[in-house]
Amino acid sequence: MPIHDDNLDDETLVLRIQQGVEVEANFRRLFDRYYASVIQFFRNQGFQEQDASDLTQDAFLRVYRSVEQFRHDARFRTWLLTIVGNVWRNELRRLHSGKREARQVSLDETTEEGQKALEIPDGSVAEPLTRLQEEERMKDVQKAVESLPPQMRRCVLLRAQGLKYREIADILQISIETVKSQLHQAKQRLRELLGDDDHDDDPEL
């Protein structure tokens, strides 16, 4: 008889899916558990409701297709956020090509969980001059981030997704101190490149 236990932790649900046990039902539990957080992430980045919904569906579709590859050496939430971040970055590249309008957030904007984040698209309507300035600013930020050394760039992008230092360290397989150092150096470089005079630190949670 099928066991319906909504109190199972994420990793157990994933293991059951990998074992072929109630695949659809168990994935639905994961979907219901994280859907609100993922769509809110995209809303917080300024995406309109339909776009946020589409991106969320895309992220979960990728999770479903690749769940067999989850190795249980990290938390499911960390793995999910990595996929969500990939969807987000892909959409940023698409926006950067001129398909949609986007806004930028400052280097030191605080996210819902308290982390600092790079800003991305805002759905608000702006005057042509303001919109042009925002588009140019976004190009500057993206160019600055892309100019960072690979490991430093990855740390910045993962931090922008809301991951904690330990989660970033686990994903990149480096020490927490290295993560902190890379983020500190990245912040200084980006401030120099972007002329950001705000010197608030990024608190670890």
C-alpha positions as CSV (number, residue, x, y, z in Angstrom):
1,M,0.0,0.0,0.0
2,P,1.4,3.5,-0.9
3,I,2.7,5.5,2.0
4,H,1.6,9.2,2.0
5,D,3.7,11.0,4.5
6,D,4.0,14.8,3.9
7,N,6.5,15.0,6.8
8,L,9.3,13.2,4.9
9,D,12.3,15.4,4.5
10,D,13.5,16.6,1.1
11,E,16.3,14.1,0.8
12,T,14.0,11.2,1.6
13,L,11.5,12.3,-1.0
14,V,14.3,12.6,-3.6
15,L,15.5,9.1,-2.7
16,R,12.1,7.7,-3.1
17,I,11.8,9.4,-6.5
18,Q,15.1,7.9,-7.6
19,Q,14.0,4.5,-6.4
20,G,10.8,4.8,-8.6
21,V,8.5,5.0,-5.5
22,E,5.4,7.2,-6.2
23,V,7.5,9.4,-8.4
24,E,4.8,11.9,-9.4
25,A,3.3,12.2,-5.9
26,N,6.7,12.6,-4.2
27,F,7.8,15.2,-6.8
28,R,4.5,17.0,-6.3
29,R,5.3,17.2,-2.6
30,L,8.7,18.9,-3.3
31,F,7.0,21.2,-5.8
32,D,4.4,22.3,-3.3
33,R,7.0,22.7,-0.6
34,Y,9.2,25.1,-2.6
35,Y,7.0,26.6,-5.3
36,A,6.1,29.7,-3.2
37,S,9.7,30.4,-2.4
38,V,11.0,30.0,-6.0
39,I,8.3,32.2,-7.6
40,Q,8.8,34.8,-4.9
41,F,12.5,34.8,-5.7
42,F,11.7,35.7,-9.3
43,R,9.1,38.3,-8.2
44,N,11.8,39.9,-5.9
45,Q,14.0,40.3,-8.9
46,G,11.3,42.4,-10.6
47,F,9.8,39.9,-13.0
48,Q,6.1,40.3,-13.7
49,E,3.8,37.6,-12.4
50,Q,3.5,35.6,-15.7
51,D,7.2,35.8,-16.3
52,A,7.9,34.7,-12.7
53,S,5.5,31.8,-13.1
54,D,7.1,30.7,-16.4
55,L,10.6,30.8,-14.9
56,T,9.4,28.9,-11.9
57,Q,7.9,26.2,-14.0
58,D,11.1,26.1,-16.1
59,A,13.2,25.6,-13.0
60,F,11.0,22.8,-11.6
61,L,11.0,21.1,-15.0
62,R,14.8,21.1,-15.0
63,V,14.7,19.7,-11.5
64,Y,12.4,16.9,-12.5
65,R,14.5,16.0,-15.6
66,S,17.7,15.9,-13.6
67,V,16.6,14.6,-10.2
68,E,18.4,11.3,-11.0
69,Q,21.7,13.2,-10.9
70,F,21.2,14.4,-7.3
71,R,23.9,12.8,-5.3
72,H,22.8,13.6,-1.8
73,D,26.2,15.2,-0.9
74,A,24.5,18.5,-0.5
75,R,21.1,19.6,0.7
76,F,18.3,19.4,-1.9
77,R,17.5,23.1,-1.2
78,T,21.0,24.1,-2.2
79,W,20.8,22.0,-5.4
80,L,17.4,23.5,-6.2
81,L,18.7,27.0,-5.7
82,T,21.6,26.3,-8.0
83,I,19.2,25.3,-10.8
84,V,17.0,28.3,-10.1
85,G,20.1,30.5,-10.3
86,N,20.9,29.0,-13.7
87,V,17.4,29.7,-15.0
88,W,17.8,33.3,-13.7
89,R,21.1,33.8,-15.3
90,N,19.9,32.4,-18.6
91,E,17.0,34.9,-18.5
92,L,19.3,37.7,-17.7
93,R,21.3,36.9,-20.8
94,R,18.1,36.9,-22.8
95,L,17.1,40.2,-21.4
96,H,20.6,41.6,-22.1
97,S,20.1,40.8,-25.8
98,G,17.4,43.4,-25.8
99,K,14.3,41.2,-25.7
100,R,12.9,42.8,-22.6
101,E,13.2,45.8,-20.3
102,A,15.1,45.3,-17.1
103,R,16.0,47.3,-14.0
104,Q,19.1,47.0,-11.9
105,V,19.5,46.8,-8.2
106,S,22.5,48.1,-6.4
107,L,25.4,45.9,-5.5
108,D,24.4,46.1,-1.8
109,E,20.6,45.6,-1.9
110,T,19.5,43.3,0.9
111,T,17.4,40.3,-0.2
112,E,14.4,38.8,1.7
113,E,16.8,36.6,3.8
114,G,19.2,39.4,4.5
115,Q,21.9,38.7,1.9
116,K,23.2,41.4,-0.4
117,A,22.3,40.9,-4.1
118,L,23.0,42.3,-7.5
119,E,19.8,43.8,-8.9
120,I,18.0,42.7,-11.9
121,P,14.9,43.4,-13.9
122,D,12.1,45.6,-12.6
123,G,8.7,45.5,-14.3
124,S,8.0,49.2,-13.6
125,V,7.3,51.6,-16.4
126,A,10.0,54.3,-16.8
127,E,10.4,57.3,-18.9
128,P,12.6,56.7,-22.0
129,L,15.6,58.5,-20.6
130,T,15.4,56.7,-17.2
131,R,14.9,53.4,-19.0
132,L,17.9,54.0,-21.2
133,Q,20.0,54.8,-18.1
134,E,18.8,51.6,-16.4
135,E,19.7,49.5,-19.4
136,E,23.1,51.0,-19.6
137,R,23.6,50.5,-15.9
138,M,22.6,46.8,-16.2
139,K,25.1,46.4,-19.0
140,D,27.8,47.9,-16.8
141,V,27.0,45.5,-13.9
142,Q,26.9,42.4,-16.1
143,K,30.2,43.4,-17.8
144,A,31.8,44.0,-14.4
145,V,30.7,40.7,-13.0
146,E,31.7,38.9,-16.1
147,S,35.2,40.5,-15.8
148,L,35.8,38.8,-12.4
149,P,38.0,35.7,-12.2
150,P,35.9,32.5,-12.6
151,Q,35.8,31.4,-9.0
152,M,35.1,34.9,-7.7
153,R,32.3,35.3,-10.3
154,R,30.7,32.0,-9.2
155,C,30.8,33.1,-5.6
156,V,29.1,36.4,-6.4
157,L,26.4,34.7,-8.5
158,L,25.7,32.1,-5.9
159,R,25.6,34.7,-3.1
160,A,23.2,36.8,-5.3
161,Q,20.8,33.8,-5.2
162,G,20.7,34.0,-1.4
163,L,23.0,31.1,-0.6
164,K,24.9,31.3,2.7
165,Y,28.7,31.0,2.8
166,R,28.6,27.3,3.8
167,E,26.3,26.5,1.0
168,I,28.5,28.3,-1.5
169,A,31.6,26.5,-0.1
170,D,29.8,23.1,-0.5
171,I,28.8,23.8,-4.1
172,L,32.2,25.0,-5.2
173,Q,34.1,22.6,-2.9
174,I,36.2,25.3,-1.3
175,S,36.6,26.5,2.3
176,I,34.2,29.1,3.9
177,E,37.2,31.4,4.4
178,T,37.9,31.2,0.7
179,V,34.3,32.1,0.0
180,K,34.5,35.1,2.3
181,S,37.7,36.3,0.8
182,Q,36.5,35.9,-2.8
183,L,33.3,37.9,-2.0
184,H,35.2,40.6,-0.2
185,Q,37.6,41.0,-3.1
186,A,34.7,40.9,-5.6
187,K,32.9,43.6,-3.7
188,Q,35.9,45.9,-3.8
189,R,36.5,45.3,-7.5
190,L,32.9,45.9,-8.4
191,R,32.8,49.1,-6.4
192,E,35.9,50.3,-8.2
193,L,34.4,49.4,-11.6
194,L,30.9,50.7,-10.9
195,G,31.7,53.7,-8.7
196,D,29.7,52.3,-5.8
197,D,30.6,54.3,-2.6
198,D,28.4,52.3,-0.2
199,H,30.8,50.3,2.1
200,D,28.3,48.3,4.1
201,D,29.4,44.7,4.8
202,D,27.5,41.7,3.7
203,P,26.5,39.9,7.0
204,E,26.6,36.1,7.2
205,L,23.5,34.6,8.5
